[in-house]
Amino acid sequence: MLTIEDCIELSELTEDEILAIAEHEHIPEMVALELGNYLVHTADGERRIRNMICEDMERARSCGNLQRVASLKLVLKHYVDTHPA
């Protein structure tokens, strides 16, 4: 049986990236993991995930949640470094 950690490792995404997708789409972490894994393997999916993280940052900024903005900046940096397309 696969654990959620196993699934995260197979997805080519980090847990923080998956949580950003979950936050953006208002879905459970496991569903976000499946969506993220799917998107990473589509033509424009990597761009869509990057945009989700950026939109989460904008939402946090507009709410004045600067700690969340800083956290998402780190998530975005790692994502761009590992998914340059």
Order of alpha helices (4+ residues) and beta strands (2+ residues): alpha-alpha-alpha-alpha-alpha
